[in-house]
Amino acid sequence: MGREGRRGGDQSGPSMTESADKSLGYPVAVVIASWFGSGFAPTAPGTAGSLAALPMIWVLFYSSSLWLVVAVTMFLFVAGTWAAGVVGQSWGKVDHGSIVIDEVVGMVLAVSLPFYLLGQWVDMLAVACLSFITFRCFDIVKPWPVSLIDRRVKNPVGVMLDDIVAGLYAGALTTVLLLIGIIISL
């Protein structure tokens, strides 16, 4: 089950003022980990974080090259791992529901595969919508090895890694579904 089902009674998530940590890096870590606050959504924070990633993805894919997308994805992974570690330690839970930077990286991967593999044959809106749906399904259902990573890798890398695999699964499925649509429409 995804984090949306595990959050229990704590639906609001912590705020930056709830921590005793006064370091300068902490507020930056909260902004990154919660993806500009989208992780503080009262219900379905992972879905909110995934949706909040779409404007950045849209701009990134329409205004840059594959290499910049790769560089931004790597930066988000490194920054997200750091932020998840800082925030998770402060909030007392390594994979707190309000940490959604992992969903952002997963969404970038879910959109990247069909966008770069099918390119001119697909509409970006169709890619984004279908990638969002497939990513949320894989992130919530957590098929193997996503579930294995989620259960066994209880550190900031694990927080990021299960969504990376879910994003790759979602990107592959989205590519296949769009390719079937292209073939049928010929």
C-alpha positions as CSV (number, residue, x, y, z in Angstrom):
1,M,0.0,0.0,0.0
2,G,1.3,3.5,-0.8
3,R,2.0,6.2,1.7
4,E,-1.4,7.7,1.1
5,G,-3.0,4.7,2.9
6,R,-0.4,4.6,5.7
7,R,-0.5,8.1,7.0
8,G,-3.2,7.4,9.6
9,G,-4.5,10.3,11.6
10,D,-1.6,12.7,10.7
11,Q,-3.1,14.2,7.6
12,S,-1.6,17.7,7.7
13,G,2.1,16.9,8.0
14,P,4.6,19.0,9.9
15,S,5.4,22.5,9.1
16,M,8.8,24.2,9.1
17,T,8.1,25.8,12.4
18,E,7.5,22.5,14.2
19,S,11.1,21.4,14.1
20,A,13.7,22.3,16.8
21,D,16.3,22.3,14.0
22,K,17.3,25.9,13.3
23,S,20.0,25.2,10.7
24,L,19.8,27.3,7.5
25,G,19.6,24.1,5.4
26,Y,16.4,22.8,7.1
27,P,13.9,25.2,5.5
28,V,15.5,24.5,2.1
29,A,15.2,20.8,2.8
30,V,11.5,21.2,3.6
31,V,10.9,23.1,0.4
32,I,12.6,20.5,-1.7
33,A,11.3,17.4,0.2
34,S,7.7,18.7,0.1
35,W,8.1,20.0,-3.4
36,F,7.2,23.6,-2.6
37,G,4.6,22.6,0.0
38,S,2.6,20.2,-2.2
39,G,3.4,17.4,0.2
40,F,1.4,19.1,2.9
41,A,-1.8,18.4,1.1
42,P,-4.3,17.1,3.7
43,T,-5.1,14.0,1.6
44,A,-3.2,12.1,-1.0
45,P,0.1,14.1,-0.7
46,G,1.9,11.7,-3.1
47,T,-0.7,12.5,-5.8
48,A,-0.5,16.2,-5.0
49,G,3.3,16.1,-5.3
50,S,3.0,14.2,-8.6
51,L,0.6,16.8,-10.0
52,A,2.8,19.7,-8.7
53,A,5.7,18.2,-10.7
54,L,3.9,18.6,-14.0
55,P,4.5,22.4,-14.6
56,M,8.3,21.9,-14.1
57,I,8.2,18.8,-16.3
58,W,6.3,20.7,-19.0
59,V,8.8,23.6,-19.1
60,L,11.8,21.3,-18.8
61,F,10.7,19.1,-21.7
62,Y,9.7,21.9,-24.0
63,S,12.7,24.1,-23.5
64,S,15.6,21.8,-23.2
65,S,17.6,18.9,-24.5
66,L,17.7,15.3,-23.3
67,W,21.0,16.0,-21.6
68,L,19.5,18.8,-19.5
69,V,16.6,16.6,-18.6
70,V,19.1,13.9,-17.4
71,A,21.1,16.6,-15.5
72,V,18.0,18.0,-13.8
73,T,16.8,14.5,-12.9
74,M,20.2,13.6,-11.4
75,F,20.2,16.9,-9.5
76,L,16.7,16.3,-8.2
77,F,17.8,12.8,-7.1
78,V,20.8,14.1,-5.2
79,A,19.0,17.1,-3.7
80,G,15.9,14.9,-2.9
81,T,18.0,12.3,-1.1
82,W,19.7,15.0,1.0
83,A,16.3,16.7,1.7
84,A,14.6,13.5,2.6
85,G,17.4,12.6,5.0
86,V,17.3,16.0,6.7
87,V,13.5,16.2,6.9
88,G,12.9,12.6,7.7
89,Q,15.4,12.7,10.6
90,S,13.8,15.9,11.9
91,W,10.2,14.6,11.6
92,G,11.1,11.2,13.0
93,K,10.1,9.1,9.9
94,V,12.4,8.4,7.0
95,D,9.6,8.1,4.5
96,H,7.1,10.7,5.9
97,G,4.0,11.2,3.7
98,S,4.8,14.9,3.2
99,I,8.1,14.0,1.5
100,V,7.2,14.0,-2.1
101,I,10.4,14.9,-4.0
102,D,10.6,11.1,-4.8
103,E,7.3,11.4,-6.7
104,V,8.7,14.4,-8.6
105,V,11.7,12.3,-9.8
106,G,9.4,9.4,-10.5
107,M,7.2,11.6,-12.7
108,V,10.1,13.0,-14.6
109,L,11.2,9.4,-15.5
110,A,7.6,8.3,-16.3
111,V,7.3,11.2,-18.8
112,S,10.8,10.9,-20.2
113,L,10.5,7.4,-21.7
114,P,7.5,8.0,-23.9
115,F,8.4,11.6,-24.6
116,Y,11.9,10.7,-26.0
117,L,11.0,7.3,-27.5
118,L,7.9,8.3,-29.3
119,G,8.5,12.1,-29.6
120,Q,6.8,13.5,-32.7
121,W,4.1,10.8,-32.7
122,V,2.5,11.7,-29.4
123,D,1.0,14.8,-27.9
124,M,2.7,16.0,-24.7
125,L,-0.6,16.4,-22.9
126,A,-1.4,12.8,-23.6
127,V,2.0,11.7,-22.4
128,A,1.7,13.7,-19.2
129,C,-1.8,12.5,-18.3
130,L,-1.2,8.9,-19.1
131,S,2.2,9.0,-17.3
132,F,0.6,10.5,-14.2
133,I,-2.0,7.8,-14.1
134,T,0.4,4.9,-14.6
135,F,2.9,6.4,-12.2
136,R,0.4,6.8,-9.4
137,C,-0.8,3.2,-10.0
138,F,2.7,1.8,-9.8
139,D,3.6,4.0,-6.8
140,I,0.5,3.0,-4.8
141,V,0.4,-0.7,-5.8
142,K,4.2,-1.1,-5.5
143,P,4.8,-4.2,-7.7
144,W,8.1,-6.1,-7.2
145,P,10.9,-4.7,-6.9
146,V,9.2,-1.4,-5.8
147,S,7.7,-3.2,-2.8
148,L,11.0,-4.8,-1.9
149,I,12.8,-1.5,-2.0
150,D,10.0,0.2,0.0
151,R,10.1,-2.5,2.7
152,R,13.9,-3.1,3.0
153,V,15.7,0.1,2.1
154,K,14.8,2.4,5.0
155,N,17.0,5.3,4.3
156,P,16.8,8.4,2.1
157,V,18.1,6.5,-0.9
158,G,15.3,4.0,-0.5
159,V,12.8,6.9,-0.3
160,M,13.9,8.0,-3.7
161,L,14.7,4.6,-5.3
162,D,11.2,3.0,-5.0
163,D,9.7,5.9,-6.9
164,I,12.5,5.8,-9.5
165,V,11.6,2.1,-10.3
166,A,7.9,3.0,-10.2
167,G,8.6,5.8,-12.6
168,L,10.5,3.5,-15.0
169,Y,7.7,1.0,-14.9
170,A,5.2,3.8,-15.6
171,G,7.2,5.2,-18.4
172,A,7.5,1.8,-20.0
173,L,3.8,1.0,-19.7
174,T,2.9,4.5,-21.0
175,T,5.2,4.0,-24.0
176,V,3.5,0.7,-24.8
177,L,0.0,2.1,-24.4
178,L,0.7,5.1,-26.6
179,L,2.5,2.9,-29.2
180,I,-0.6,0.7,-29.4
181,G,-2.7,3.8,-29.8
182,I,-0.4,5.0,-32.6
183,I,-0.6,1.6,-34.4
184,I,-4.4,1.4,-34.1
185,S,-4.8,4.9,-35.5
186,L,-2.7,4.1,-38.7
